[in-house]
Every structure is written in C-alpha cells, then in structure tokens.
Amino acid sequence: MPDYLLPQGAGYGVVVGIGLFFSGFMIILTAIQARYTGFSPKNSEEFNSASRSIKPGLIASGIVSAWTWAATLLQSSAVAYKFGISGPWWYGAGATVQILLFAMLAAKLKLNAPYAHTWLEIVGARWGRVAHGVFMFFGLATNIIVSSMLVLGGSATVTDLTGMHTVAACFLIPLGVAIYVVVGGMRSTLLCDYTHTAVLFAIILTFIFTVYATSDKIGSPTRMHELLTAASAVAPVEGNAHGSYITMRSKNGLIFGVINIIGNFATVFQDQAYWQRAIASRPATTVKAYLLGGLAWFAIPFTFATTLGLAAVALRGDPEMRILTPADVSAGLPASAAAAALLGKSGATALLILLFLAVTSACSAELIAVSSILTFDVYKEYINPRATEEQILRVGHAGVALYAVICGVAGTIFYYIGISMGWLYTFMGVLLGSAVVPIALAITWRKANKWGCIGGAIAGGIIATVVSYIWPEDFDWEATRSINKPAPVAKHTEAEKVQEDSDSDKKGEEIVSTKAASIADSFDANEEANELDPVALSKAYRFASWSSIGLFVILILLVPLPLFFSQHVYTVPGFTGWVAVGITWTFCSAFAVVLYPLWESRSAMAQIAKGVFKDLFQRGSGRYVTPTTTPKAEA
C-alpha cells in the first residue's frame, strides 16, 4: 500500500467538511441578501444572472476564480519544472490573452443583446434552430470536457495526497458545490468565488514568502539562483540556452506557449461560464471587469509556478523531497512535492485546500452555466416556450443538480478508461477550437454568413470568414436587442392610485408596484438608460479592442520574444528582479480582486449592517422594503 502525505480522513475532511462549510456559509449569505437587500434568488432573473447588477470588482474576482483550475496550479508548476522560468510566463500569458480579448465580446454582448441569458440565445435569434443546435453541441461539449478536467484534476490530487478513493472525490466535489448554487444562484456563485479567491491569494502568498524569504532550504532569490544553476549543471534542460532553468530561451517552452494560446480560446469563447459573468455585470463596467480579471489572473500561474515549480527543481536531492518520475511531472505533482518538502504536512494540507477551492469555485461556474443553457436553450426554447417564472426557476434548480451528477459520472468514466486531465486539455482544443471564430463573428459582425459560420464551426473557422466576405449578410441587431426585452411599465391612472391607497389602508400594508424584469432591480430608469446608451457601449467596445490587443502584443510579443532570441541567462540581480515583478503583480492582483470588491460594495454592506442592527432591537424592523413607486398624496 503506498504511503500518503496525509491520512485518508484529511481528504474526506477537506472535500466533505470544507465543502459543507462553504455551502452553509453561502446559504447564510443568501438568506441575509434576501432579507436585507432587494435581491432574492426566488426570482429567475436573479438566480441566473444576478439581476445584471454586479460591479466590476466582484466580476473580476469571479473571472479569476472560474479560470483558476487545478491545471492552473498543477500544470503551470509542471512546465516550470520542465522548462524553467519560461514555463510560468507562457502558461500565464498564454491563458490570459483570451480573457482580455473576451472583453471585446462582452462589450458587444451588452450592445447587441443586453437582455440575453446565454450566448446561444443570440445565435438562435440570429440564425434559427439549426445554428442553435449546432452551436449548442459545441457549448455543452466544452462544458462537459471542462467539468471533467476539473473533477479529474481535483480528485487525482486528493487521491495522491490522502489516498481517498478517486470515484468518491469525483462525485463529492460537484455535489457539495451544487448545494449552495441551488440555494443562491448566480450571486451566491460569485460571492463564493470571492471567498475562494481571497483564501487562494492568502495561501499563494504564504508559499511565496516561505520560498523566497523564510525557508532554511531556499529562503531568498539568490539561494534559488544558486540551486537552479547547480541543477542545470547536473541535468541541463534540453532546448534551453546553456541548459539553464533561468532563461527565456527555451524552445520547448515556446512550443508549449503556442499550443497553450491556441487551445485556450475554446475554453473561454465557448464556455457559458464566461458569458454568464458578462451577462451578470453592469453594462457600464463590463469591459473594466474583464480587463481587470484577466490581468489579475496572470499573477496566479506566473508567480505560483515561479515559486513551487522552481522550488521542486531546486530541492532535488533534498532528503525530504520525493523523486519525481516523468509520469509524476505529467500529472502535475512537482507543486505538491515541493510544498511537502518545504512545510511538511502543513504544506501538503495548504496545497490540498488550495486545489480544492480552485476546483470547487470553477465547478460552481460550470454548474450555473449549464443550468442556464438547459433552462433557456432547451426547456424554454423547445419544451415550454410559455414557461412561467416559477417553472423557469424550478428547471434552473433541477439543472444544477442534474449537471452535478453528470460531472461525477463523466469524471468516473474518464478515470476508469484511463484518460487524464492533460489528455482532455489537448483533446478539447483539437475537437472544439473550430467554433471559436464563428462564435465571435456571430456576436460582433453583422455581415457574418449563417451557413458559413455553421460550416466553419464544423470544418474550420477560416470557412466562416471567407464565406461571409463572399456572401455577406446585413443583419439588423434589433432582432437580438429585443431578446427578453422587458415591456414598458404601464403608468397607474389616478383611479388605480386611489384604489391602491384604499387597499393599503384596509390591509395595513404598503402597496408595491410590480416591475418588469430590467437590467437590475436596483437601477432606476435613468441609470438603465445611461448604462445601455449605444454611444457609450460602442466607445467601451473600442476601448476593449485597443486595450486587449495592446496587452496581447505586450504579453505575447514584446516581452518574451526579445528575451527568447537574446539567449540571455539571468544573473542573480536579473532573477531577483524577475521574482520581484511576480510578487508585486500578485499583491496588485490581490488588491484588485480581494480588497477592491469590498470597497465598491461598502454601501450594500452598510445597508445590511443597518438592517441587522435594527433587527437586534426590534425584530422585523430591519427587513428590506422595496421603495413604492406610488407618489404620496400631498398633505
């Protein structure tokens, strides 16, 4: 029987115990939200899209959380172990640019379909059911493969560290997450994302300061440089300048970077989870949220892998460092081995918690995303077009529970037939990458040709562009802008107002007018009109285009390629500066997605605190009351 760093009970304790803790925590937050704010998960619009009212800091935190998979932490450290400092850069940059470029699609979504629940609704409204069905296949296939990778990666790590049965982990991880998603919906998912992101940065910073400041095994960038130089002398890295780990001149690192960039487009552009965050965001700040989230996320794989991935190399030969086989490296185990060598069982436990939170937060994003597709693109589109609010909400809840079971089944099937997380990652890019360009064209280009894009999704994206140039359409975006557009609220007549006042006097209750679904129940008409102003949204799209393309050029071309062609091997000061950039970036990221959301939500937190305070002295007096729209009679 193999030796494990942690007892099996620790695995179940983390997966079940922490899972239930966060479920209970989110249920309490949801109850507080329903009592002291105007948002209730009993409303389908709130459940699926958080009333389209989320501010940029929380959206950015959700993006960071949804994009931080087990692979983010494990595979980034593995490529650092294999290729040196180029691996973390290419992993981080190669998966950041998609989020940055997605900011353009998010801006177009708010401009061309501000009331849509899913990106598939836009495809269906524009090109009909054939296109809707084809693109739904690609969307759901992406969700299933991404979810399987999450479950497989998380369960494999839990098994490796504790000996917990892989199948048990495959089912317990998504089922635990489903509890709070069913109760709280999209807002609960984003709040959970925030708490996970806060803990994630705390643990990452702990590892950073352990490796580069306090550890007696390494303890400084200078010592790390010495150990990496010694390691490259013993086992030079093939394809690296002088066989060194501390150079960007890595042929295999560059090849990995290209593969990473291409493969990750499908995981973002076709995944409803990222569209869902754009839908939940306030229109005026959607672009800001995606640019902020993308830049903040870069620090996680870059600095984490520069820390634990390189530490695994530096600690070769250390009596507490396990010997890693090629299979171990492929499975992403350098990070856990380094954490255990540096901090013993506490290091292994911290990494286990870190990976569990990364997997569950990303899994929650997939659950609510697929639930939305099943609700609006399957049930409402094909089964019950006249579904009531109650029916839509019930199907949304059932969709979350159903997909949690599907995640467990899919992970178990892939586990027993021997398919790993890495294989699925490569397979997804090959199978699904062809639909990326057609999806982008469908949302952004009025001349995109229906059959060209359908054919391009199946046979290769270049077809969509060529056919659209030869036989361009002239699509009127008003067709998509009318998707789920609320009807104007009818004004009360004077007689109705008098009747309301009479009823209010009789019942002793305040009459509250029923509002149609809007961009957010917390917005008034002027705010809604301002945030959906086409001129402002067009300006936001142009800003997103220039910003994302500019950052793409910097991250992919201007920084790494000159360093690659120079064949420069970093000296101690140069490597120290490299590490300092990573640490500084991590602190800035933590500020952007941990502290900034608290600042922008200060008014809401003050409102909740005020309500709780009132309830302490007079039960029921702190409950939120929707402001009446009926004008008061003059005295």
C-alpha positions as CSV (number, residue, x, y, z in Angstrom):
1,M,0.0,0.0,0.0
2,P,1.6,3.4,-1.0
3,D,2.5,6.0,1.6
4,Y,0.5,9.2,1.5
5,L,1.5,12.5,2.9
6,L,-1.9,12.9,4.6
7,P,-4.4,10.4,6.1
8,Q,-7.4,9.5,4.1
9,G,-9.6,11.2,6.7
10,A,-8.0,14.5,5.7
11,G,-9.2,14.0,2.1
12,Y,-12.7,13.4,3.2
13,G,-12.4,16.2,5.7
14,V,-11.5,18.7,3.1
15,V,-13.9,17.5,0.3
16,V,-16.9,17.0,2.6
17,G,-16.1,19.2,5.6
18,I,-14.9,22.3,3.8
19,G,-17.5,21.7,1.1
20,L,-20.3,21.7,3.6
21,F,-18.9,24.7,5.4
22,F,-18.9,26.8,2.3
23,S,-22.3,25.5,1.4
24,G,-23.6,26.6,4.9
25,F,-21.8,29.9,4.6
26,M,-23.3,30.7,1.3
27,I,-26.8,29.7,2.4
28,I,-26.5,32.1,5.3
29,L,-25.2,34.9,3.0
30,T,-28.1,34.2,0.6
31,A,-30.6,34.5,3.5
32,I,-29.0,37.8,4.6
33,Q,-29.2,39.0,1.0
34,A,-32.8,38.1,0.7
35,R,-33.7,39.8,4.0
36,Y,-31.7,43.0,3.8
37,T,-31.4,43.8,0.1
38,G,-33.7,44.0,-2.9
39,F,-32.3,40.8,-4.5
40,S,-33.9,37.4,-4.0
41,P,-32.8,34.1,-5.5
42,K,-36.5,33.2,-5.8
43,N,-36.6,35.4,-8.9
44,S,-35.3,33.6,-12.0
45,E,-33.5,36.7,-13.3
46,E,-31.6,37.0,-10.1
47,F,-30.9,33.2,-9.9
48,N,-29.5,33.0,-13.5
49,S,-27.9,36.4,-14.0
50,A,-27.8,38.2,-10.6
51,S,-30.2,40.8,-11.9
52,R,-27.3,42.0,-14.2
53,S,-26.2,44.3,-11.4
54,I,-22.7,43.0,-10.3
55,K,-20.0,45.6,-10.1
56,P,-16.6,45.2,-11.8
57,G,-14.5,44.1,-8.8
58,L,-16.7,41.1,-7.9
59,I,-17.0,40.1,-11.6
60,A,-13.2,40.3,-11.9
61,S,-12.9,38.1,-8.8
62,G,-15.4,35.6,-10.4
63,I,-13.3,35.6,-13.6
64,V,-10.1,34.8,-11.6
65,S,-11.9,32.1,-9.7
66,A,-13.6,30.5,-12.7
67,W,-10.3,30.5,-14.7
68,T,-8.2,29.0,-11.8
69,W,-8.5,25.3,-12.4
70,A,-6.4,22.5,-10.8
71,A,-4.4,22.7,-14.0
72,T,-3.6,26.4,-13.4
73,L,-1.7,25.4,-10.3
74,L,-0.5,21.9,-11.2
75,Q,0.4,22.2,-14.8
76,S,2.0,25.6,-14.5
77,S,4.3,24.2,-11.9
78,A,5.0,21.2,-14.1
79,V,6.1,23.4,-17.0
80,A,8.3,25.4,-14.7
81,Y,9.8,22.2,-13.5
82,K,10.5,21.1,-17.1
83,F,11.3,24.3,-18.9
84,G,12.4,26.8,-16.2
85,I,11.2,30.4,-15.9
86,S,9.8,30.4,-19.4
87,G,7.1,27.9,-18.5
88,P,5.2,30.1,-15.9
89,W,5.4,33.0,-18.3
90,W,4.0,31.1,-21.3
91,Y,1.3,29.4,-19.1
92,G,0.2,32.7,-17.6
93,A,0.4,34.9,-20.8
94,G,-1.0,32.1,-23.0
95,A,-4.2,31.8,-20.9
96,T,-4.6,35.5,-20.0
97,V,-4.9,36.9,-23.5
98,Q,-8.2,35.0,-24.1
99,I,-9.8,36.7,-21.1
100,L,-8.5,40.1,-22.3
101,L,-9.8,39.6,-25.8
102,F,-13.1,38.3,-24.4
103,A,-13.6,41.9,-23.1
104,M,-14.5,42.8,-26.7
105,L,-17.2,40.2,-26.9
106,A,-18.5,41.2,-23.5
107,A,-18.8,44.8,-24.8
108,K,-20.6,43.6,-27.9
109,L,-22.9,41.4,-25.8
110,K,-24.1,44.5,-23.9
111,L,-24.5,46.5,-27.0
112,N,-26.2,43.9,-29.2
113,A,-28.1,41.7,-26.8
114,P,-28.3,43.3,-23.4
115,Y,-31.1,41.1,-22.1
116,A,-29.9,37.7,-23.3
117,H,-29.4,34.9,-20.7
118,T,-27.0,32.9,-22.8
119,W,-24.8,33.4,-25.9
120,L,-26.8,30.6,-27.5
121,E,-30.0,32.7,-27.3
122,I,-28.2,35.2,-29.6
123,V,-27.2,32.6,-32.1
124,G,-30.8,31.2,-32.1
125,A,-32.4,34.7,-32.6
126,R,-30.0,35.5,-35.4
127,W,-29.8,32.3,-37.4
128,G,-32.5,29.9,-36.2
129,R,-32.7,26.5,-34.7
130,V,-30.2,24.7,-37.0
131,A,-27.4,27.0,-36.0
132,H,-28.7,27.0,-32.4
133,G,-28.5,23.2,-32.3
134,V,-25.0,23.1,-33.8
135,F,-23.5,25.7,-31.6
136,M,-25.3,24.2,-28.5
137,F,-23.3,21.0,-29.2
138,F,-20.1,22.9,-29.1
139,G,-21.1,24.8,-26.0
140,L,-22.3,21.8,-24.0
141,A,-19.3,19.7,-25.1
142,T,-17.0,22.4,-23.9
143,N,-18.8,22.5,-20.5
144,I,-18.6,18.7,-20.1
145,I,-14.9,18.5,-21.0
146,V,-14.0,21.4,-18.8
147,S,-16.0,20.0,-15.9
148,S,-14.4,16.6,-16.4
149,M,-10.9,18.2,-16.3
150,L,-11.8,20.0,-13.1
151,V,-13.1,16.9,-11.4
152,L,-10.3,14.6,-12.7
153,G,-7.6,17.1,-11.7
154,G,-9.1,17.7,-8.3
155,S,-9.8,14.1,-7.5
156,A,-6.4,12.9,-8.7
157,T,-4.6,15.4,-6.4
158,V,-6.8,14.5,-3.4
159,T,-6.1,10.8,-4.1
160,D,-2.3,11.4,-4.5
161,L,-2.1,13.3,-1.2
162,T,-4.5,11.3,1.0
163,G,-5.4,8.0,-0.6
164,M,-9.1,9.0,-0.8
165,H,-10.9,7.0,-3.5
166,T,-10.9,8.8,-6.8
167,V,-14.5,7.9,-7.6
168,A,-15.7,9.3,-4.2
169,A,-13.9,12.5,-4.9
170,C,-15.4,12.7,-8.4
171,F,-18.9,12.8,-7.0
172,L,-18.5,14.6,-3.7
173,I,-16.8,17.6,-5.2
174,P,-19.6,18.7,-7.6
175,L,-22.4,17.6,-5.3
176,G,-21.1,19.7,-2.4
177,V,-20.9,22.7,-4.7
178,A,-24.4,22.1,-6.1
179,I,-26.0,22.8,-2.7
180,Y,-25.1,26.5,-2.5
181,V,-25.6,27.1,-6.2
182,V,-29.2,25.7,-6.0
183,V,-29.9,27.9,-3.0
184,G,-28.3,31.1,-4.1
185,G,-27.9,31.0,-7.9
186,M,-25.5,33.3,-9.7
187,R,-24.9,35.8,-7.0
188,S,-24.2,33.1,-4.5
189,T,-21.7,31.6,-7.0
190,L,-19.9,35.0,-7.3
191,L,-19.8,35.5,-3.6
192,C,-18.3,32.0,-3.2
193,D,-15.9,32.9,-6.0
194,Y,-14.8,35.9,-4.0
195,T,-14.2,34.0,-0.7
196,H,-12.3,31.3,-2.6
197,T,-10.2,33.9,-4.4
198,A,-9.3,35.6,-1.1
199,V,-8.2,32.3,0.5
200,L,-6.4,31.4,-2.7
201,F,-4.2,34.5,-2.6
202,A,-3.5,34.1,1.1
203,I,-2.2,30.6,0.6
204,I,-0.2,31.6,-2.5
205,L,1.4,34.5,-0.7
206,T,2.3,32.1,2.1
207,F,4.2,29.8,-0.3
208,I,5.9,32.8,-1.9
209,F,7.3,34.2,1.3
210,T,8.2,30.7,2.5
211,V,10.3,30.0,-0.6
212,Y,11.9,33.4,-1.1
213,A,12.1,34.7,2.5
214,T,11.8,32.3,5.4
215,S,12.7,28.8,4.3
216,D,16.0,27.4,5.6
217,K,16.2,25.3,2.4
218,I,15.9,28.2,0.0
219,G,15.0,31.4,1.7
220,S,16.0,34.0,-1.0
221,P,16.1,34.6,-4.7
222,T,19.9,34.5,-4.5
223,R,19.9,31.0,-3.0
224,M,17.2,29.9,-5.5
225,H,19.5,31.1,-8.3
226,E,22.4,29.1,-6.9
227,L,20.4,25.9,-6.6
228,L,18.9,26.2,-10.1
229,T,22.3,26.8,-11.6
230,A,23.6,23.7,-9.8
231,A,20.6,21.7,-11.0
232,S,21.2,22.7,-14.7
233,A,24.8,21.7,-14.4
234,V,23.8,18.2,-13.3
235,A,20.9,17.9,-15.7
236,P,20.8,20.5,-18.4
237,V,17.4,21.4,-19.9
238,E,17.2,20.3,-23.5
239,G,16.4,23.2,-25.8
240,N,17.3,25.9,-23.2
241,A,20.2,28.3,-23.6
242,H,23.2,26.7,-21.9
243,G,20.8,24.1,-20.5
244,S,19.7,26.7,-17.9
245,Y,16.4,27.0,-15.9
246,I,16.8,30.7,-15.6
247,T,16.5,31.8,-19.2
248,M,13.5,32.6,-21.5
249,R,15.4,30.9,-24.4
250,S,13.5,27.7,-24.2
251,K,12.4,26.0,-27.5
252,N,10.1,23.6,-25.7
253,G,8.7,26.4,-23.6
254,L,7.9,28.4,-26.7
255,I,6.2,25.4,-28.4
256,F,4.1,25.0,-25.2
257,G,3.2,28.7,-25.3
258,V,1.9,28.4,-28.8
259,I,-0.2,25.3,-28.0
260,N,-1.5,27.0,-24.8
261,I,-2.6,30.1,-26.6
262,I,-4.5,28.3,-29.3
263,G,-6.1,25.7,-27.1
264,N,-7.4,28.1,-24.5
265,F,-9.6,30.1,-26.9
266,A,-12.1,27.3,-27.0
267,T,-12.3,27.0,-23.2
268,V,-13.2,30.7,-22.9
269,F,-15.2,31.7,-26.0
270,Q,-17.4,28.6,-26.0
271,D,-17.9,28.3,-22.2
272,Q,-21.2,29.9,-21.0
273,A,-19.5,30.4,-17.6
274,Y,-17.6,33.4,-19.0
275,W,-20.6,34.8,-20.9
276,Q,-22.6,34.4,-17.7
277,R,-20.3,36.8,-15.9
278,A,-20.6,39.3,-18.8
279,I,-24.4,39.0,-18.5
280,A,-24.3,39.4,-14.7
281,S,-22.1,42.5,-15.0
282,R,-23.4,46.1,-15.0
283,P,-23.2,47.3,-18.7
284,A,-21.1,50.3,-18.0
285,T,-18.3,48.3,-16.3
286,T,-18.2,45.0,-18.1
287,V,-15.0,45.8,-20.1
288,K,-13.3,47.1,-16.9
289,A,-14.2,43.8,-15.1
290,Y,-12.7,41.6,-17.8
291,L,-9.5,43.5,-18.3
292,L,-9.1,43.7,-14.5
293,G,-9.8,40.0,-14.1
294,G,-7.5,38.9,-16.9
295,L,-4.6,40.9,-15.6
296,A,-5.2,39.8,-12.0
297,W,-5.3,36.1,-13.0
298,F,-2.0,36.2,-14.7
299,A,-0.2,36.5,-11.4
300,I,-1.5,33.2,-10.1
301,P,0.1,30.7,-12.6
302,F,3.1,33.0,-13.2
303,T,4.1,33.6,-9.5
304,F,2.9,30.3,-8.1
305,A,4.8,28.3,-10.7
306,T,7.9,30.5,-10.4
307,T,7.7,29.7,-6.7
308,L,6.8,26.0,-6.2
309,G,7.7,24.8,-9.7
310,L,11.2,26.1,-9.5
311,A,11.4,25.0,-5.8
312,A,10.8,21.5,-6.9
313,V,13.9,21.7,-9.2
314,A,16.0,23.5,-6.6
315,L,15.2,20.9,-3.9
316,R,16.3,17.9,-6.0
317,G,18.5,15.7,-3.7
318,D,17.0,17.1,-0.5
319,P,16.1,14.2,1.8
320,E,12.5,15.5,2.2
321,M,11.9,16.0,-1.5
322,R,10.4,13.0,-3.3
323,I,11.9,11.8,-6.5
324,L,9.6,12.7,-9.4
325,T,9.2,10.4,-12.4
326,P,8.2,11.7,-15.8
327,A,4.7,10.4,-15.1
328,D,4.6,12.4,-11.8
329,V,5.6,15.5,-13.7
330,S,2.9,14.9,-16.3
331,A,0.4,14.5,-13.6
332,G,1.3,18.0,-12.2
333,L,2.9,16.7,-8.9
334,P,6.0,19.0,-8.6
335,A,3.9,21.6,-6.7
336,S,2.7,19.2,-4.1
337,A,6.1,17.6,-3.7
338,A,7.8,21.0,-3.2
339,A,5.1,22.1,-0.7
340,A,5.5,19.0,1.4
341,A,9.4,19.3,1.3
342,L,9.2,22.9,2.4
343,L,6.5,22.8,5.0
344,G,5.8,19.1,5.7
345,K,2.2,18.0,6.3
346,S,1.1,21.6,6.8
347,G,2.4,22.4,3.3
348,A,0.6,19.4,1.8
349,T,-2.6,20.4,3.6
350,A,-2.4,24.0,2.4
351,L,-1.9,22.9,-1.2
352,L,-4.8,20.4,-0.8
353,I,-7.1,23.2,0.4
354,L,-5.8,25.5,-2.4
355,L,-6.6,23.0,-5.1
356,F,-9.9,22.1,-3.6
357,L,-11.0,25.7,-3.6
358,A,-9.8,26.2,-7.1
359,V,-11.7,23.2,-8.3
360,T,-15.0,23.9,-6.5
361,S,-15.1,27.6,-7.5
362,A,-14.6,26.7,-11.2
363,C,-17.1,23.9,-10.8
364,S,-19.7,26.2,-9.4
365,A,-19.3,28.4,-12.5
366,E,-19.9,25.4,-14.8
367,L,-23.0,24.3,-12.8
368,I,-24.8,27.6,-13.1
369,A,-23.7,28.0,-16.7
370,V,-25.1,24.6,-17.9
371,S,-28.2,25.2,-15.8
372,S,-28.8,28.4,-17.7
373,I,-28.4,26.6,-21.1
374,L,-30.7,23.8,-20.0
375,T,-33.3,26.3,-18.8
376,F,-33.4,28.9,-21.6
377,D,-32.0,27.0,-24.6
378,V,-33.5,23.6,-24.1
379,Y,-36.6,23.8,-21.8
380,K,-37.9,27.3,-22.7
381,E,-36.9,27.1,-26.4
382,Y,-38.1,23.6,-27.3
383,I,-40.3,22.2,-24.5
384,N,-42.3,25.1,-22.9
385,P,-41.9,28.4,-24.6
386,R,-44.5,30.0,-22.3
387,A,-42.9,28.8,-19.1
388,T,-43.9,30.8,-16.0
389,E,-41.4,32.4,-13.6
390,E,-41.9,29.5,-11.2
391,Q,-41.3,26.8,-13.8
392,I,-38.1,28.5,-15.1
393,L,-36.8,28.7,-11.5
394,R,-37.6,25.1,-10.8
395,V,-35.9,23.9,-14.0
396,G,-32.9,26.0,-13.1
397,H,-32.6,24.3,-9.8
398,A,-33.1,20.9,-11.4
399,G,-30.4,21.7,-14.0
400,V,-27.8,22.4,-11.3
401,A,-28.5,19.2,-9.5
402,L,-28.6,17.1,-12.7
403,Y,-25.3,18.6,-14.0
404,A,-23.6,17.9,-10.7
405,V,-24.4,14.2,-11.1
406,I,-23.3,14.3,-14.8
407,C,-19.9,15.8,-13.7
408,G,-19.4,12.9,-11.3
409,V,-20.4,10.3,-13.9
410,A,-18.2,11.9,-16.6
411,G,-15.2,12.1,-14.3
412,T,-15.6,8.5,-13.2
413,I,-15.9,7.3,-16.8
414,F,-12.7,9.1,-17.9
415,Y,-10.9,7.8,-14.8
416,Y,-11.7,4.2,-15.5
417,I,-10.8,4.3,-19.2
418,G,-7.5,5.9,-18.3
419,I,-8.0,9.4,-19.7
420,S,-6.1,12.1,-17.8
421,M,-6.6,15.8,-17.3
422,G,-3.8,16.6,-19.7
423,W,-5.2,14.5,-22.5
424,L,-8.6,16.1,-22.2
425,Y,-7.0,19.6,-22.3
426,T,-5.3,18.8,-25.6
427,F,-8.3,16.9,-27.0
428,M,-10.6,19.9,-26.3
429,G,-8.5,22.3,-28.3
430,V,-8.5,19.9,-31.3
431,L,-12.2,19.0,-31.2
432,L,-13.8,22.3,-30.3
433,G,-11.4,25.0,-31.4
434,S,-13.0,25.3,-34.9
435,A,-16.1,27.0,-33.4
436,V,-14.2,29.9,-31.8
437,V,-14.1,32.2,-34.8
438,P,-17.8,31.6,-35.9
439,I,-19.0,32.4,-32.3
440,A,-17.0,35.6,-32.3
441,L,-18.4,36.6,-35.7
442,A,-21.9,35.8,-34.6
443,I,-21.8,38.3,-31.8
444,T,-19.7,41.1,-33.4
445,W,-20.1,41.2,-37.2
446,R,-23.4,41.9,-38.9
447,K,-22.1,40.6,-42.2
448,A,-21.3,37.1,-40.8
449,N,-23.0,34.4,-43.0
450,K,-25.2,31.9,-41.3
451,W,-24.1,28.8,-43.3
452,G,-20.5,29.9,-43.5
453,C,-20.4,30.1,-39.7
454,I,-22.2,26.7,-39.3
455,G,-19.7,25.1,-41.8
456,G,-16.8,26.9,-40.1
457,A,-17.7,25.6,-36.7
458,I,-17.7,22.1,-38.0
459,A,-14.8,22.1,-40.6
460,G,-12.6,25.0,-39.5
461,G,-13.1,28.7,-38.6
462,I,-11.5,30.1,-41.7
463,I,-14.5,29.0,-43.7
464,A,-16.8,31.3,-41.8
465,T,-14.7,34.4,-42.6
466,V,-14.2,33.5,-46.3
467,V,-17.9,32.7,-46.9
468,S,-19.0,35.8,-45.1
469,Y,-16.8,38.0,-47.3
470,I,-18.2,36.4,-50.5
471,W,-21.8,36.3,-49.4
472,P,-22.2,38.8,-46.6
473,E,-25.4,39.2,-44.7
474,D,-26.7,42.6,-43.5
475,F,-28.1,41.6,-40.1
476,D,-30.2,44.1,-38.0
477,W,-29.1,43.8,-34.4
478,E,-32.5,45.0,-33.2
479,A,-33.5,41.3,-33.5
480,T,-31.1,40.3,-30.8
481,R,-31.6,43.5,-28.8
482,S,-35.2,42.5,-28.4
483,I,-34.4,39.1,-26.8
484,N,-36.2,39.1,-23.4
485,K,-36.6,42.9,-23.6
486,P,-39.0,43.9,-20.8
487,A,-42.2,45.5,-21.7
488,P,-42.7,49.2,-20.7
489,V,-44.2,49.6,-17.2
490,A,-47.7,50.9,-17.5
491,K,-48.4,54.1,-15.6
492,H,-51.1,54.0,-13.0
493,T,-54.3,56.0,-13.6
494,E,-55.5,58.3,-10.8
495,A,-58.3,55.9,-10.1
496,E,-55.9,53.0,-9.6
497,K,-53.7,55.1,-7.3
498,V,-56.8,55.8,-5.1
499,Q,-57.7,52.1,-5.1
500,E,-54.2,51.2,-4.1
501,D,-54.3,53.7,-1.2
502,S,-57.7,52.3,-0.1
503,D,-56.3,48.7,-0.2
504,S,-53.3,49.8,1.7
505,D,-55.4,51.3,4.4
506,K,-57.5,48.2,4.7
507,K,-54.6,45.7,4.8
508,G,-52.2,47.9,6.8
509,E,-49.6,47.2,4.2
510,E,-47.6,49.2,1.8
511,I,-48.5,48.7,-1.9
512,V,-45.5,47.9,-4.0
513,S,-45.9,48.1,-7.8
514,T,-44.8,45.1,-9.8
515,K,-41.9,45.9,-12.1
516,A,-41.0,44.1,-15.3
517,A,-37.6,42.4,-15.5
518,S,-35.0,45.0,-16.0
519,I,-31.2,45.3,-16.2
520,A,-31.2,45.4,-12.4
521,D,-33.9,45.9,-9.8
522,S,-31.5,48.3,-8.0
523,F,-31.3,50.7,-11.0
524,D,-33.8,53.4,-11.8
525,A,-34.9,54.2,-15.3
526,N,-32.2,56.9,-15.8
527,E,-29.4,54.6,-14.7
528,E,-30.6,51.9,-17.0
529,A,-30.8,54.3,-20.0
530,N,-27.4,55.6,-19.3
531,E,-25.7,52.2,-19.0
532,L,-27.3,50.9,-22.2
533,D,-26.5,54.1,-24.2
534,P,-25.3,52.7,-27.6
535,V,-22.8,55.5,-27.9
536,A,-21.2,54.7,-24.6
537,L,-21.2,51.0,-25.3
538,S,-19.6,51.5,-28.7
539,K,-16.9,53.6,-27.0
540,A,-16.4,50.8,-24.4
541,Y,-16.0,48.3,-27.3
542,R,-13.3,50.4,-28.9
543,F,-11.5,50.7,-25.6
544,A,-11.7,47.0,-25.1
545,S,-10.4,46.4,-28.6
546,W,-7.4,48.7,-28.3
547,S,-6.6,47.6,-24.7
548,S,-6.9,43.8,-25.2
549,I,-4.9,43.9,-28.5
550,G,-2.3,46.1,-26.9
551,L,-1.9,43.8,-23.9
552,F,-1.8,40.8,-26.2
553,V,1.2,42.4,-28.1
554,I,3.0,43.1,-24.8
555,L,2.4,39.8,-23.2
556,I,3.0,37.5,-26.2
557,L,5.4,39.5,-28.4
558,L,7.2,42.5,-26.8
559,V,8.3,40.8,-23.6
560,P,9.0,37.2,-24.2
561,L,10.3,37.1,-27.8
562,P,13.2,39.5,-27.5
563,L,14.3,37.6,-24.4
564,F,13.9,34.3,-26.3
565,F,16.1,35.5,-29.2
566,S,18.7,37.1,-27.0
567,Q,19.6,33.7,-25.4
568,H,20.1,35.6,-22.1
569,V,20.7,33.7,-18.9
570,Y,19.7,35.7,-15.9
571,T,22.3,36.7,-13.3
572,V,21.4,36.9,-9.6
573,P,20.2,40.6,-9.9
574,G,18.2,39.8,-13.0
575,F,16.5,36.8,-11.5
576,T,15.8,38.7,-8.3
577,G,14.1,41.4,-10.4
578,W,12.1,38.7,-12.2
579,V,10.8,37.3,-8.9
580,A,10.1,40.8,-7.6
581,V,7.9,41.5,-10.6
582,G,5.9,38.4,-9.9
583,I,5.5,39.2,-6.2
584,T,4.5,42.8,-6.9
585,W,2.0,41.6,-9.6
586,T,0.5,39.2,-7.0
587,F,0.0,41.9,-4.5
588,C,-1.7,44.2,-7.1
589,S,-3.9,41.3,-8.2
590,A,-4.9,40.6,-4.6
591,F,-5.8,44.3,-4.1
592,A,-7.9,44.2,-7.4
593,V,-9.9,41.1,-6.7
594,V,-9.9,40.9,-2.8
595,L,-9.9,44.5,-1.4
596,Y,-11.5,46.4,-4.3
597,P,-14.7,44.4,-4.3
598,L,-15.1,45.3,-0.6
599,W,-14.7,49.0,-1.3
600,E,-17.2,49.1,-4.2
601,S,-19.7,47.2,-2.1
602,R,-19.4,49.4,1.0
603,S,-22.9,50.9,0.6
604,A,-24.5,47.5,0.3
605,M,-22.6,46.2,3.4
606,A,-23.6,49.3,5.3
607,Q,-27.2,48.7,4.3
608,I,-27.0,45.1,5.6
609,A,-25.3,46.2,8.8
610,K,-28.0,48.8,9.4
611,G,-30.7,46.2,8.8
612,V,-29.1,43.7,11.2
613,F,-28.7,46.4,13.9
614,K,-32.4,47.3,13.6
615,D,-33.4,43.7,13.9
616,L,-31.4,43.3,17.1
617,F,-33.7,45.9,18.8
618,Q,-37.0,45.3,17.1
619,R,-37.5,42.1,15.2
620,G,-38.6,42.6,11.6
621,S,-37.8,46.3,11.5
622,G,-34.6,45.8,9.6
623,R,-36.1,43.9,6.7
624,Y,-35.6,45.5,3.3
625,V,-38.8,47.1,1.9
626,T,-39.0,47.8,-1.8
627,P,-39.5,51.6,-2.4
628,T,-43.0,52.3,-3.5
629,T,-43.5,53.8,-6.9
630,T,-46.8,55.4,-6.0
631,P,-46.4,59.1,-5.2
632,K,-47.6,60.1,-1.8
633,A,-50.6,62.4,-1.6
634,E,-49.8,66.0,-0.5
635,A,-50.9,66.9,3.0
